[in-house]
Amino acid sequence: MPALESRVPTDRSARYLRQFRTHAEAMASPRGDRVHAGNPRATGEIHLRVEGTDTRTTAHFAPWGHCTLTAEPEALVVRIDATDAAALHRIRDILTRDLARFGGGSLTVDWRDPD
């Protein structure tokens, strides 16, 4: 199963995690199909389910895979586990775009293979 991780340096990790969870929950709602409607990589039959706490949130992008965000004191840790390389890139692109928007350009998301 392909995977990627990013450790995003920030002292506001809990804030960005909550913002992501709220956004993902909106995408998972019945009206959420409009959220990424303009993104050709996000088309198709995708079912999103979100679960989380104030320190950890997981978004399941069925059938692509899932991502987990963990708020640490000095970083937001993001991990993607996907069914294949194409799904990995789709989830990566969605997360990268969303985090860039949430951070107003101040967040640096550098993806790497997990150790």
Protein Blocks (a to p, Z undefined) as FASTA:
>chain_A
ZZdddddddfklmmmmmmmmmmmmmmmpmklmmmmmmpmklgcjddddddddfkbccddd
dfkbccdddddfkbccdddddfbfklmmmmmmmmmmmmmmmnnopaccdddddZZ
